[in-house]
Amino acid sequence: MHPSIHAQSTPDKPALIMAGSGEMLTYRELEDRSNQAAQLFRSLGLRPGDHIAILCENQSRFYEICWGAQRSGLTYTAISTRLGTDEIAYIVNDCNARLLIVSAGLVKQAEAILELTPGVRQRLLIGADAPGHQRWEQALAAQPARRITDECAGGDMLYSSGTTGRPKGVFSPPDSSAIDASTPLIEMNRKAYGVDPETRYLSPAPLYHAAPLRFTMTVMRLGGTVVVMEHFDAEQYLELVEKYRITHSQLVPTMFVRMLKLPPEVRSSYDVSSLRCAIHAAAPCPIPIKEQMIDWWGPILWEYYAGTEGNGMTLVNSQDWLAHRGTVGRAVVGELKISDEQGNELPPGEPGTVYFAGGKAFQYHNDPVKTAESRNARGWSTLGDVGYVDADGFLYLTDRKAYMIISGGVNIYPQESENVLITHPKVADVAVFGVPNEDFGEEVKAVVQPRDMRDAGPELEAELIEFCRSQLSPIKCPRSVDFEAELPRHPTGKLYKRLLKDRYWAGHNSRII
């Protein structure tokens, strides 16, 4: 249950392959480097429970840092490389990082936050030099590769992507102090997904996000090989599946959309028959998109619903999904509860706020108010999503509560029209939300990223509105459509809808967050 074990049994086996460069890191090399990292952390005065922060693109050094922290009892916070200077500084300060490690491509950000992060005692740069920073490679090379004498389990404290406000640090302490102890995530990967030493796992998303980081580290715990893409590209993804005979992968629905919109002759030119398990989560997947993926790849798709918080989880395989199309599964961690605004539990089929009872405890770092808001009087916790459970216990998500549109007293969940519009052949991406309306309070607006920006205009607007109305009630469909060359979407698939909404609500007092 730890790379150190595989370093003894299969030392020359690749633990990691970087897709772009082909760089390979064996289990022996990972063991040596993570031991050196742990020794370095101790030499810098870091002790179990201390925090470090990592600002780094996808690269091999990411893992020696995280495994070094994991085996030395540290809490590590990986920061999104897409954030601005103030946002980075906010997270570094909020997580109380004593050490900050930054990669070469982000030197400007490292220099910009020097004066904004006074609590940081040591700063290290990977592959670069800058005033106020020490070189990571030199510091690491000075350390022995033997294990520290006081090994104990550390873990991550990652920040939500801030789609509805300031990022929130989510902290849940390790279940055990043993570095090789099993976890619910490990057991789920073994039993549900079949991850084992023969697994070849392709990770196309940024490692600073919870799922890519935790799942790839879990594959390494179980002795498999991880292939990491520096950046996602639809055709390159298919090339890598064929080249490395990938067995497992985790994606987000926008990646499915981009692959499905490749020319048919391109898609069919790659052999993806090695895939045994394709996991997806992080954002809603429109039913037609998932149906097309199952038709293409076979019934190997697994979907889960969970958050960085880890308070609960649902899971569904392709067979159960085909029998309950649109579901995100039944609870496998915690017990599903659907509640109304008064805290009453709702019966099957009735939509309300989705809660988990009996799940793992968590807290939002330095924010007791947000922690309290995530729980109700019964102690159930929520991620703020709305949905319902059917008679068989399968959960269906309606939308995020914060994005619900109230038009003339009618509740409208924009996910429905988003799921329709994304299937239009001229649409690359779409966001639907409420904008001000003097008579009804709000009206439905769509912002569309066309596949070809030259199509943007009144004709496409009318075509999309009619397309949506052909499948949904007119009240759920946009009354107008605006066009953007690119929507502000997080690489993990989450849409920064708040950034779009803010443009339309400027100067208005909105009751919708």
C-alpha positions, 0 to 999 in steps of 0.5 A: 500500500505504498511506493516504498514496498514496490521499490523493494519488489519491482525497483526498475518498474516505471512508477511514472511516465511523463507523456510529453517528454517520455521521462520515466521515474522508476519505483527505486528512483521515486523511493530515493527521491522521496526519502531525500525530500523527507530528509530535506524537510526535516533539515529545514525544521519541518515537523509532523503537522506543519504545512507546505505549499506547492505551485507546480505544473504537471511534472515528475518532481511533483511526486517526490515532493508529495511522497516526501511530505506524505512519509514525513507527516506534513500537510501539503497544499497543491495550488492551481497554476491558473490563479492570479498573484493575489489568489496564490498569496491568499492560499499560501497564507491561509494554509500557513505554509512554512515552505513554498516550492515553485516550478520554473515556469512560475518564477514570476508568480514566485517573485510577485508573492515574496512580500505578500507571504511573510509567513513562508520561511523557506522558498525553493525553485524547481529548475530555476533560480531567483532572489530569495529562493534556493534551488530544489535540485541542489537542496535535494542532492545534499540529502541522504536517500535513507528513510527518516527515523520518525516516519508518519503519515501526512496528507493533502489539504487542497483548496476548492476551485472557487467556482462560487467564491473564495477557494476553501481549504479542505482538511481531513486528517489521515485515518492512520499514522502508518504511511502504508495504511489502507484508505477507503479510496485505495479499497475502492480502486482495488475492488471497484475499478480493479487497480493492481500492479498491472494497471497502466493509468493515464491522467490528463488533468492538472495534478493540483486538483484533488482527483488527479493527485489522489488517484495517481498516488493511489495507483502508485500505492498499488504498484501500477504505472501512471502516465501523466499528460502535461496538458490535455489534448483530445487526439494526443489522449487517444494516441497515448491510450494506444501507445501505452496500452492504457487500462485505466483513466479518469476524465471529465465530461468536457474531455469526452465532448472534445474527443467526440467532436474529433472527425470520425476518421481520427477517432477510429484510427486509434486502438483503445481496446486496452481500456478496462475502466474509464472513470469520470466525475467533477462536472455533470455529464449530459446523457447523450454524451455518456451514451456516445462514449459507452457506444464507442468505448464499451460499458467500461465507464464508471461515474462517481459524485464526491468532493474534495471534502471527502464527506461522502461518495456515490458510484455507478458502473455503466450497466447500472447507469444504462438502467438509470440514465442520468444517475451519479450512482448510489452511496458507497461512502456515507448515507444519502439524504435529501432535505428541504429548506426546513431540514425535513428529509424528502421522499424518493423523487422529491428534489432538495439539497443533497446531504451525506450522513455518517460520512468522513468529517472535514473542516474548511481551514480557518473558516468555522462559518463555512464549516458550520454552513456545510452541516445541518442540525442533524450533523449531515454535511453537503457540498451545496448540490441539489438533486433527488434519489429514486426508489432504488437509491440512485442519486440524480443531480439537478444543479448546484444550489447557487446556480438555481434560477428563480423566474417569476417564482419558478425554480429553473435548474440550468443544467438541463438546458446546458445538457441539451445545448452541448449536444448541438454540433456547432457548440463547443461549450456552454454555460446557462445562468440567470440574468436580471429581468425587471418583470420576473426577477431573472431570466435564462441566459446562455453563453456559448462557445461555438466550435467556429466563432465565425458562426456566432450571431443572430442566426445561430442564436435563434437556431440554438434557442429553437433546438433547446425548445424542441427538447425542453419546456420553453421556460427552461430554455434561454431567452437569449444567447451570447457568444464567447471565444472561450468560456472560463473553465477550470482544467478539471472541467468545472466552469467558473460560472460566477465570472460570467454571471458577475458581468450581467449582475453588475449594479444589481442587488442579486439574491442569487450567489 
